[in-house]
Amino acid sequence: MKYQISCALIAIAVLASCAQKKATPSATFKVDEKRSSIEWKGSAPTHAHTGGFKVSGTLQTDATGKIAGGDFTIPISSISNSDLKEDGPRMQLLNHLKSADFFNIAVFPEAKFHITKVDMQDNASSSATITGDFTLIGKTISMQLPAVIEMGTDEISAQSTFKLDRLKWGMKSFNDPEQNMYILPDIDISLKLFFIRTN
């Protein structure tokens, strides 16, 4: 009898150990800053400018392997321009974008995005909707982003293309179509983010 009980206990312990090995622990993934990019395009009726930002941050997954949250920081001072080839005009544009007419980095040096929810369409698709709070120029607004997310054990990638209405965050300079200098409200944003598991 004692032998049978001991065997049963050993079997239960082995099964419990196997179950624990199959479970996926929660994990943290860090932005691979060298590979990741945020690209922007701002347009006027007759021309446009393009450029990018650097980004840092982390994603968290839960025990089921799904994305549970994330926080990202965009240093506005990292803004770059890719369409102007001469240093003088390029620096003039970047300094203007950093001024109080636009990002006002002397007061608001960073933008932040906090993920509150990620909805994957189904198990067979990588299409998703990311819901989060975006803070820019001191104002936080909830927004939804369409995304393509590829989930891996040690790496996650996410891509998204969307329009950002600068007027909603109070960036209202040059928004009168009747004036000589008029900039369209929508900024085109393209995200390509790569994450590496840290634990």
TIKE-386596 format. One record per residue: residue number from 0; x, y, z of N, C-alpha, C in turn. Coordinates in pm, 1 decimal, always signed. Atoms other than C-alpha are relative to their C-alpha. Example, Ala and Ser with C-alpha at 12.3 -4.5 7.8 and 13.67 -1.06 7.14 Angstrom:
% TIKE-386596
[0 [+89.0 -119.0 +0.0] [+1230.0 -450.0 +780.0] [+90.0 +120.0 +0.0]]
[1 [-82.0 -119.0 -6.0] [+1367.0 -106.0 +714.0] [-77.0 +109.0 +73.0]]
***
This chain:
% TIKE-386596
[0 [+81.9 -120.1 +0.0] [+0.0 +0.0 +0.0] [+85.6 +125.5 +0.0]]
[1 [-89.3 -116.0 -5.5] [+276.5 +245.1 +92.7] [+70.4 +19.8 -133.9]]
[2 [-67.7 -7.7 +129.1] [+451.0 +159.0 -233.1] [-91.6 +62.0 -105.2]]
[3 [+95.6 -53.8 +96.8] [+135.0 +234.7 -435.7] [-21.6 +149.7 +20.4]]
[4 [+17.0 -142.4 -29.5] [+86.7 +568.8 -256.4] [+120.8 +79.9 -45.9]]
[5 [-123.3 -67.4 +41.6] [+450.5 +663.1 -319.1] [+4.7 +13.9 -151.7]]
[6 [+0.3 -5.8 +145.9] [+416.6 +578.4 -688.4] [-99.3 +103.9 -50.0]]
[7 [+101.5 -97.5 +39.7] [+99.4 +785.5 -712.8] [+50.4 +141.3 +22.1]]
[8 [-52.6 -133.3 -28.8] [+267.6 +1083.0 -548.3] [+107.1 +40.3 -99.9]]
[9 [-105.0 -27.9 +97.9] [+565.5 +1056.3 -783.3] [-62.6 +34.1 -135.7]]
[10 [+66.3 -25.4 +127.9] [+331.6 +1041.0 -1085.2] [-63.2 +138.5 -2.6]]
[11 [+60.7 -132.9 -8.8] [+143.2 +1350.2 -967.7] [+105.6 +108.6 -10.3]]
[12 [-107.9 -99.0 +4.7] [+470.7 +1535.4 -915.5] [+54.8 +15.1 -140.7]]
[13 [-51.5 -4.8 +136.9] [+592.1 +1442.8 -1265.7] [-97.8 +73.7 -91.0]]
[14 [+100.3 -66.2 +82.9] [+264.0 +1553.4 -1425.1] [-4.1 +149.8 +28.1]]
[15 [+0.4 -142.3 -36.8] [+270.4 +1883.1 -1233.0] [+121.1 +69.6 -58.5]]
[16 [-121.8 -57.6 +55.3] [+629.0 +1942.8 -1344.6] [-14.3 +21.6 -149.9]]
[17 [+19.5 -13.5 +144.4] [+536.2 +1880.5 -1708.7] [-95.4 +114.6 -31.3]]
[18 [+95.9 -107.6 +22.0] [+240.1 +2115.5 -1682.9] [+65.4 +134.9 +17.3]]
[19 [-68.9 -126.0 -22.4] [+461.9 +2388.5 -1543.4] [+93.4 +33.0 -115.0]]
[20 [-91.1 -23.8 +111.6] [+710.8 +2344.1 -1826.9] [-75.3 +47.0 -123.9]]
[21 [+78.1 -38.4 +116.8] [+431.9 +2379.3 -2083.9] [-54.9 +141.7 +13.0]]
[22 [+53.2 -134.1 -19.8] [+302.5 +2702.2 -1927.8] [+100.7 +104.4 -46.3]]
[23 [-86.3 -107.2 +47.5] [+441.0 +3022.2 -2077.4] [+5.2 +110.1 +105.1]]
[24 [-7.3 -104.8 -102.1] [+569.6 +3264.1 -1811.9] [-14.5 +137.9 -63.5]]
[25 [+4.5 -137.4 +49.8] [+506.9 +3634.7 -1844.7] [+141.7 +45.1 -31.5]]
[26 [-133.3 -40.3 +44.8] [+795.1 +3813.0 -2014.4] [+0.6 +148.5 -34.2]]
[27 [-20.8 -139.6 +37.8] [+936.9 +4156.3 -2088.5] [+86.3 +5.3 -125.8]]
[28 [-73.2 -18.7 +125.0] [+1057.5 +4263.0 -2434.3] [+39.2 +147.2 -10.5]]
[29 [-51.5 -137.0 +11.2] [+1272.9 +4570.6 -2491.2] [+14.1 +40.1 -146.2]]
[30 [-15.1 -50.6 +136.9] [+1271.9 +4787.3 -2803.8] [+145.3 -12.7 -44.6]]
[31 [-131.8 +1.8 +63.5] [+1568.7 +4714.3 -3029.4] [+14.8 +134.2 -72.2]]
[32 [-3.2 -137.8 +50.2] [+1651.2 +5081.3 -3085.8] [+75.5 +14.0 -131.9]]
[33 [-76.9 -9.4 +123.6] [+1900.8 +5017.8 -3367.0] [-83.1 -40.6 -121.3]]
[34 [+79.8 +50.6 +112.0] [+1645.6 +4835.2 -3582.8] [-135.0 +69.4 -12.9]]
[35 [+134.4 -58.4 -0.5] [+1329.6 +5021.9 -3486.8] [+0.6 +142.7 -54.0]]
[36 [+8.4 -135.4 +55.8] [+1206.7 +5342.1 -3649.3] [-142.2 +53.3 +9.5]]
[37 [+126.4 -72.0 +13.9] [+929.1 +5599.1 -3638.3] [+22.0 +103.3 -109.8]]
[38 [-14.6 -92.5 +111.7] [+891.5 +5784.2 -3968.0] [-122.9 +90.4 -8.9]]
[39 [+109.5 -95.3 +10.2] [+681.2 +6096.6 -4022.9] [+2.2 +71.7 -135.3]]
[40 [+12.6 -82.9 +120.4] [+555.0 +6301.2 -4316.3] [-100.4 +111.0 +28.3]]
[41 [+86.3 -115.9 -16.2] [+415.2 +6652.0 -4278.9] [-17.1 +68.7 -133.3]]
[42 [+29.0 -49.6 +135.2] [+246.1 +6808.4 -4577.5] [-66.4 +137.4 +0.8]]
[43 [+69.2 -123.4 +35.7] [+145.2 +7147.7 -4714.4] [-65.0 -25.0 -136.4]]
[44 [+64.4 +24.9 +129.6] [-71.0 +7186.7 -5027.8] [+97.5 -18.1 -115.7]]
[45 [-91.7 +3.6 +114.1] [+236.5 +7225.7 -5249.1] [+127.0 -81.4 +23.1]]
[46 [-123.7 +74.2 -26.6] [+511.2 +7026.5 -5076.6] [-15.2 -79.1 +129.2]]
[47 [+1.4 +80.4 -122.2] [+596.6 +6786.4 -4793.4] [+142.6 -18.2 +50.3]]
[48 [-128.1 +34.4 -60.1] [+880.4 +6703.0 -4553.7] [-13.1 -135.0 +69.8]]
[49 [-1.1 +132.0 -63.2] [+977.9 +6362.8 -4417.6] [+116.2 -10.3 +97.6]]
[50 [-107.0 +19.4 -96.9] [+1188.6 +6239.7 -4130.9] [-32.3 -112.4 +97.0]]
[51 [+20.1 +108.5 -95.6] [+1200.7 +6021.6 -3822.3] [+26.4 +42.5 +143.0]]
[52 [-28.1 -14.6 -142.3] [+1228.4 +5985.4 -3445.5] [+63.7 -128.0 +50.8]]
[53 [-45.0 +118.0 -73.1] [+1410.7 +5749.5 -3213.2] [-108.1 -39.0 +100.3]]
[54 [+99.1 +46.6 -95.7] [+1208.7 +5538.5 -2971.4] [+63.5 -103.8 +92.5]]
[55 [-42.2 +101.1 -96.2] [+1271.5 +5335.0 -2656.5] [-123.4 -48.0 +74.6]]
[56 [+114.7 +47.1 -76.4] [+1043.9 +5124.2 -2438.5] [-2.8 -150.8 +13.8]]
[57 [+13.7 +143.0 -26.5] [+918.1 +4780.8 -2339.1] [-142.3 -47.0 -26.3]]
[58 [+126.9 +70.3 +7.3] [+636.3 +4533.3 -2400.8] [-2.3 -106.9 +107.7]]
[59 [+15.2 +110.9 -93.5] [+499.5 +4285.4 -2148.8] [-100.3 -99.7 -57.3]]
[60 [+94.8 +104.3 +37.1] [+334.3 +3952.9 -2228.4] [-44.1 -72.9 +125.5]]
[61 [+51.6 +72.6 -116.5] [+116.7 +3750.0 -1991.9] [+32.2 -147.5 -11.0]]
[62 [-31.2 +142.7 -5.7] [+124.3 +3379.1 -1906.6] [-50.4 -76.3 -121.6]]
[63 [+49.5 +65.1 +121.6] [-68.2 +3299.1 -2226.1] [+81.7 +39.3 -123.2]]
[64 [-82.2 -44.7 +111.2] [+192.3 +3473.4 -2442.4] [-56.1 +119.0 -74.5]]
[65 [+59.4 -116.5 +65.3] [-36.0 +3764.2 -2535.5] [+57.7 +129.0 +57.0]]
[66 [-50.2 -129.2 -45.6] [+70.8 +4128.5 -2513.0] [-94.8 +55.5 +105.7]]
[67 [+80.0 -48.9 -111.8] [-48.2 +4263.8 -2178.3] [+14.5 +149.7 +21.2]]
[68 [-21.1 -143.3 -18.0] [+92.2 +4617.6 -2193.2] [+132.7 +43.6 -58.6]]
[69 [-124.9 -53.6 +53.2] [+373.7 +4843.7 -2299.1] [+8.1 +148.9 +22.0]]
[70 [-23.6 -142.9 -18.2] [+528.2 +5186.0 -2250.8] [+116.5 +42.0 -87.8]]
[71 [-100.0 -46.5 +95.3] [+728.0 +5388.9 -2502.1] [+27.9 +148.2 +20.0]]
[72 [-42.0 -139.9 -10.6] [+921.7 +5714.1 -2492.8] [+63.5 +42.9 -132.2]]
[73 [-55.4 -56.2 +123.9] [+999.1 +5929.4 -2797.5] [+66.2 +132.7 +34.6]]
[74 [-67.1 -127.4 -25.4] [+1265.8 +6196.5 -2738.0] [-15.5 +92.6 -120.8]]
[75 [+28.4 -88.5 +112.8] [+1151.9 +6487.3 -2953.8] [+128.3 +60.4 -57.7]]
[76 [-127.4 -54.1 +48.9] [+1510.4 +6615.6 -2977.3] [+64.7 -90.3 -103.9]]
[77 [-56.9 +93.9 +97.5] [+1585.4 +6306.3 -3187.9] [-60.2 +17.4 -139.1]]
[78 [+65.6 -17.7 +129.2] [+1368.2 +6435.4 -3473.4] [+102.7 +24.7 -110.4]]
[79 [-91.9 -13.0 +113.4] [+1541.3 +6406.8 -3809.3] [-79.6 +30.6 -125.8]]
[80 [+60.1 -29.0 +129.8] [+1471.7 +6514.4 -4166.6] [+73.1 -79.6 -106.4]]
[81 [-61.4 +85.2 +102.1] [+1530.6 +6296.6 -4472.6] [-13.8 +53.1 -141.6]]
[82 [+21.8 -45.7 +137.5] [+1419.9 +6503.3 -4772.6] [+86.8 +120.0 -38.5]]
[83 [-84.8 -115.9 +30.1] [+1635.9 +6818.3 -4744.1] [+146.7 -42.5 +1.9]]
[84 [-137.7 +47.4 +13.1] [+1991.8 +6757.3 -4861.3] [+102.8 +98.9 +53.6]]
[85 [-94.7 -100.5 -47.2] [+2155.0 +7085.0 -4756.7] [-16.7 +23.2 +150.1]]
[86 [+2.1 -12.7 -145.7] [+2249.7 +7134.5 -4392.0] [-78.5 +121.7 +47.0]]
[87 [+63.0 -123.3 -44.0] [+2124.2 +7492.9 -4369.2] [-152.0 -9.8 +3.8]]
[88 [+145.8 +13.6 -0.6] [+1761.5 +7439.8 -4476.7] [-49.8 -111.4 +92.7]]
[89 [+42.9 +110.6 -86.2] [+1746.8 +7107.5 -4292.0] [+0.3 +41.4 +146.9]]
[90 [-7.0 -43.3 -138.9] [+1860.0 +7258.6 -3959.5] [-103.2 +108.4 +29.8]]
[91 [+102.6 -102.5 -18.7] [+1626.8 +7555.5 -4008.8] [-136.7 -64.7 +22.6]]
[92 [+125.7 +71.2 -16.4] [+1333.2 +7316.0 -4048.1] [-6.9 -68.5 +137.0]]
[93 [+0.6 +74.2 -126.3] [+1431.6 +7100.8 -3747.7] [-10.5 +93.5 +119.9]]
[94 [+8.2 -95.8 -110.3] [+1483.5 +7401.3 -3521.1] [-139.9 +59.5 +10.8]]
[95 [+136.3 -52.3 -2.2] [+1142.9 +7535.2 -3623.4] [-96.8 -103.9 +58.1]]
[96 [+86.3 +105.5 -53.0] [+977.7 +7199.3 -3549.2] [+17.1 -16.7 +151.4]]
[97 [-25.5 +10.4 -144.0] [+1138.3 +7198.4 -3203.0] [-51.7 +120.9 +78.0]]
[98 [+40.0 -125.0 -65.0] [+1011.9 +7550.9 -3130.3] [-143.8 -7.3 +51.3]]
[99 [+135.9 -7.4 -55.4] [+688.9 +7659.7 -2958.8] [-107.6 -2.7 -107.4]]
[100 [+98.0 +10.4 +108.9] [+519.1 +7670.2 -3300.7] [-47.5 -143.4 -19.7]]
[101 [+33.2 +140.1 +22.6] [+523.8 +7289.4 -3302.8] [+15.9 -82.2 +128.4]]
[102 [-14.0 +93.0 -111.8] [+667.4 +7046.3 -3045.0] [+37.7 +66.3 +133.3]]
[103 [-33.8 -74.9 -122.1] [+795.2 +7308.2 -2794.4] [+82.7 -86.3 +96.9]]
[104 [-75.6 +96.3 -80.4] [+1068.2 +7076.8 -2665.0] [+64.5 +62.0 +123.5]]
[105 [-52.2 -62.5 -121.7] [+1193.9 +7333.6 -2412.0] [-90.4 -30.0 +118.4]]
[106 [+96.3 +29.9 -105.7] [+877.9 +7253.9 -2213.5] [-41.5 -147.5 -1.3]]
[107 [+46.7 +138.1 +14.7] [+781.2 +6909.7 -2348.5] [+101.3 -80.4 -81.9]]
[108 [-108.4 +65.1 +74.3] [+1098.2 +6719.3 -2442.0] [-31.4 -140.8 -48.7]]
[109 [+29.2 +138.0 +36.1] [+930.2 +6379.1 -2475.0] [-147.8 -18.4 -35.4]]
[110 [+135.2 +51.4 +22.2] [+621.9 +6211.1 -2616.2] [-2.0 -142.0 +55.0]]
[111 [+10.4 +132.9 -59.5] [+491.3 +5891.9 -2456.3] [-124.1 -71.9 -51.4]]
[112 [+114.8 +81.6 +37.8] [+263.6 +5604.8 -2553.4] [-10.5 -115.7 +97.8]]
[113 [+26.2 +106.7 -97.6] [+108.4 +5365.9 -2299.2] [-108.2 -91.6 -55.2]]
[114 [+95.7 +96.9 +52.3] [-61.6 +5050.6 -2429.4] [-97.3 -41.3 +109.6]]
[115 [+102.2 +45.2 -94.0] [-390.2 +4970.8 -2256.8] [-67.1 -129.4 -44.5]]
[116 [+65.7 +120.7 +49.5] [-515.3 +4690.8 -2481.7] [+52.4 -34.3 -138.4]]
[117 [-35.9 +47.8 +133.7] [-413.6 +4479.8 -2780.3] [-98.7 -109.2 -39.6]]
[118 [+95.8 +98.2 +51.4] [-679.8 +4294.0 -2980.5] [+55.8 -63.1 -126.7]]
[119 [-39.0 +74.6 +118.1] [-558.4 +4024.8 -3219.9] [-126.7 -50.7 -66.8]]
[120 [+123.3 +37.6 +69.5] [-815.8 +3943.0 -3489.8] [-33.4 -146.9 +19.5]]
[121 [+19.9 +142.4 -24.8] [-771.7 +3565.7 -3466.6] [+136.0 -67.2 +3.0]]
[122 [-125.7 +72.5 -15.5] [-508.6 +3298.0 -3414.6] [+74.5 -17.3 -131.6]]
[123 [-62.8 +22.6 +130.4] [-442.4 +3265.6 -3788.1] [+49.4 +129.4 -63.8]]
[124 [-34.8 -128.6 +60.2] [-386.5 +3636.1 -3848.6] [+91.5 +78.9 +92.7]]
[125 [-87.6 -85.8 -79.3] [-120.0 +3882.1 -3735.4] [-55.7 +141.9 +9.8]]
[126 [+61.9 -132.3 -7.0] [-355.7 +4179.6 -3777.6] [-50.1 +27.0 +141.3]]
[127 [+37.6 -33.9 -136.7] [-427.0 +4363.8 -3454.5] [-42.0 +145.8 +7.4]]
[128 [+31.8 -138.0 -32.3] [-567.5 +4681.9 -3304.8] [+61.5 +31.8 +135.6]]
[129 [-65.2 -41.2 -124.3] [-356.4 +4857.2 -3042.1] [-72.0 +123.0 +53.9]]
[130 [+62.3 -113.8 -67.0] [-535.3 +5087.4 -2797.4] [+96.1 +52.6 +105.5]]
[131 [-92.4 -56.0 -97.7] [-330.7 +5327.8 -2589.6] [-17.4 +148.5 +19.2]]
[132 [+3.7 -142.3 -32.2] [-281.1 +5671.0 -2440.6] [+127.4 +66.0 -53.2]]
[133 [-113.4 -70.3 +59.2] [-58.4 +5904.5 -2642.2] [+9.2 +139.6 +60.7]]
[134 [-23.6 -130.5 -62.2] [+90.3 +6204.4 -2461.6] [+97.5 +79.3 -85.1]]
[135 [-80.7 -86.9 +84.3] [+224.5 +6488.3 -2676.9] [-28.3 +144.9 +39.3]]
[136 [+11.7 -141.6 -37.9] [+289.0 +6851.4 -2582.6] [-89.2 +14.7 +124.5]]
[137 [+70.0 -9.0 -126.9] [+146.4 +6783.0 -2236.9] [-144.8 -43.6 -1.6]]
[138 [+139.3 +41.5 +9.2] [-187.9 +6644.8 -2360.2] [-7.4 -148.4 -31.9]]
[139 [+14.1 +144.3 +18.5] [-295.5 +6279.4 -2336.2] [-135.2 -32.4 -60.8]]
[140 [+122.6 +39.7 +69.7] [-551.2 +6130.3 -2576.3] [+7.7 -149.5 -28.6]]
[141 [+7.3 +141.5 +33.6] [-661.0 +5768.7 -2614.8] [-19.3 -15.0 -150.7]]
[142 [+10.6 +21.1 +143.7] [-620.2 +5635.6 -2967.8] [+15.7 -148.0 -32.9]]
[143 [-12.8 +137.0 +47.3] [-640.0 +5312.5 -3164.9] [+83.9 -3.2 -127.4]]
[144 [-89.9 +12.6 +113.6] [-375.4 +5199.4 -3412.4] [-18.0 -136.2 -65.4]]
[145 [-2.6 +129.3 +68.8] [-407.2 +4930.4 -3678.7] [+144.4 -47.8 -5.8]]
[146 [-138.3 +49.8 -5.0] [-104.0 +4704.4 -3661.2] [+8.6 -141.6 -54.2]]
[147 [-34.3 +138.1 +33.3] [+59.1 +4389.3 -3790.7] [+106.4 -43.1 +99.7]]
[148 [-88.2 +43.7 -108.3] [+223.0 +4201.3 -3503.0] [+41.5 -144.2 -23.7]]
[149 [-53.8 +135.5 +10.8] [+446.9 +3897.4 -3531.2] [+56.5 -40.1 +136.1]]
[150 [-39.3 +44.0 -133.2] [+484.1 +3709.8 -3202.7] [+99.3 -116.0 -9.1]]
[151 [-97.2 +107.1 -9.5] [+791.9 +3497.5 -3130.8] [+36.0 -25.4 +144.5]]
[152 [-39.3 +31.4 -137.3] [+938.0 +3333.0 -2824.5] [+97.4 +103.0 +54.6]]
[153 [-103.7 -92.3 -45.2] [+1234.8 +3568.8 -2806.7] [-4.0 +134.3 -70.2]]
[154 [+6.8 -126.2 +73.5] [+1135.2 +3846.2 -3048.0] [-143.1 +28.1 -43.4]]
[155 [+129.4 -46.7 +48.0] [+825.6 +4048.3 -3135.9] [+25.5 +115.1 -96.6]]
[156 [-8.1 -114.6 +90.5] [+782.7 +4282.4 -3431.9] [-140.4 +57.0 -19.0]]
[157 [+128.2 -67.3 +20.1] [+508.0 +4537.7 -3492.0] [+16.6 +109.8 -103.6]]
[158 [+0.8 -105.1 +100.5] [+426.8 +4763.1 -3786.6] [-136.9 +67.0 -0.8]]
[159 [+125.5 -73.0 +5.0] [+164.1 +5032.6 -3814.1] [+17.5 +124.8 -85.6]]
[160 [+3.2 -122.2 +79.6] [+74.7 +5312.0 -4054.9] [-133.0 +69.7 +28.0]]
[161 [+122.7 -71.7 -34.9] [-174.0 +5580.7 -3956.2] [+22.6 +150.4 -13.4]]
[162 [-7.2 -145.9 +4.1] [-252.6 +5953.7 -3959.1] [-22.6 +55.3 +140.0]]
[163 [+9.7 -65.0 -130.4] [-207.7 +6175.7 -3652.9] [-44.0 +144.9 -21.9]]
[164 [+51.3 -136.2 +13.2] [-417.6 +6493.1 -3632.3] [+67.3 +88.5 +103.8]]
[165 [-78.3 -81.5 -92.8] [-176.8 +6744.5 -3478.2] [-85.9 +100.7 +76.0]]
[166 [+85.6 -99.9 -64.5] [-460.6 +6985.5 -3395.7] [-58.7 -52.7 +130.7]]
[167 [+58.0 +57.8 -121.5] [-600.2 +6743.5 -3133.8] [+92.1 +17.3 +120.2]]
[168 [-96.2 -16.2 -110.2] [-282.7 +6783.8 -2928.4] [+41.9 +146.0 +17.3]]
[169 [-25.7 -142.0 -18.8] [-284.1 +7161.4 -2958.8] [+108.6 +58.5 -87.1]]
[170 [-100.6 -51.7 +92.2] [-30.4 +7197.8 -3239.4] [-72.2 +74.8 -112.7]]
[171 [+92.8 -71.9 +87.3] [-234.7 +7469.3 -3412.3] [+64.0 +108.3 -85.9]]
[172 [-64.9 -101.1 +84.5] [+24.7 +7688.4 -3580.4] [-17.7 -34.9 -147.4]]
[173 [+6.7 +13.8 +145.4] [-17.7 +7743.7 -3955.5] [-112.9 -94.6 -43.4]]
[174 [+112.7 +86.4 +34.7] [-360.6 +7575.9 -3969.9] [-113.3 +74.9 -71.2]]
[175 [+99.8 -78.9 +71.2] [-544.0 +7850.7 -4160.0] [+25.0 -9.0 -150.6]]
[176 [-21.3 +15.4 +145.2] [-586.5 +7762.3 -4531.9] [+7.7 +132.2 -75.6]]
[177 [-1.4 -129.7 +66.5] [-625.5 +8132.3 -4611.5] [+133.5 +72.0 +12.4]]
[178 [-130.1 -63.0 -19.4] [-274.4 +8218.2 -4491.7] [+102.6 -52.7 -100.1]]
[179 [-104.2 +40.0 +94.9] [+41.5 +8201.9 -4703.2] [+65.7 -131.5 +39.9]]
[180 [-60.4 +124.7 -47.5] [+191.8 +7929.3 -4485.5] [-108.3 -83.9 +66.5]]
[181 [+104.3 +89.3 -51.1] [-57.5 +7647.6 -4433.7] [+51.2 -142.1 -1.4]]
[182 [-42.5 +139.0 -13.3] [+22.0 +7297.8 -4306.6] [-121.9 -85.3 +28.9]]
[183 [+114.8 +88.5 -18.4] [-230.2 +7016.1 -4331.3] [-0.9 -57.8 +141.9]]
[184 [+8.5 +49.5 -138.0] [-358.0 +6887.2 -3995.0] [+59.7 -139.3 +20.2]]
[185 [-42.1 +138.4 -18.0] [-275.0 +6520.4 -4055.0] [+148.8 -19.8 -28.0]]
[186 [-139.0 +42.6 +17.9] [+77.6 +6386.6 -4009.3] [-1.1 -150.1 -26.4]]
[187 [-9.6 +143.2 +29.9] [+150.6 +6048.7 -4170.7] [+109.7 -61.9 +85.7]]
[188 [-94.5 +67.6 -87.9] [+319.8 +5811.5 -3925.9] [+14.6 -145.6 -43.3]]
[189 [-28.0 +140.0 +30.2] [+485.7 +5478.7 -4002.5] [+91.9 -55.7 +108.0]]
[190 [-77.5 +62.7 -106.9] [+609.6 +5253.7 -3720.4] [+53.5 -135.0 -45.6]]
[191 [-59.7 +131.8 +16.8] [+848.6 +4962.4 -3753.8] [+80.0 -27.4 +127.0]]
[192 [-59.5 +22.9 -131.2] [+932.3 +4827.7 -3409.5] [+38.4 -146.7 +16.2]]
[193 [-49.5 +134.1 -28.8] [+1136.7 +4525.7 -3304.7] [+32.7 -8.5 +149.1]]
[194 [-17.1 +17.7 -144.4] [+1148.9 +4387.3 -2951.2] [+77.2 -130.1 +27.4]]
[195 [-80.6 +114.9 -39.6] [+1399.3 +4150.5 -2788.7] [-35.5 -37.7 +144.0]]
[196 [+35.0 +47.2 -134.6] [+1308.5 +3937.6 -2485.1] [+116.9 +22.0 +95.5]]
[197 [-104.0 -31.2 -98.7] [+1497.3 +4037.8 -2169.6] [-2.4 -95.1 +118.7]]
[198 [+2.2 +94.2 -113.1] [+1392.1 +3761.5 -1927.1] [-57.8 -134.3 -41.5]]
***
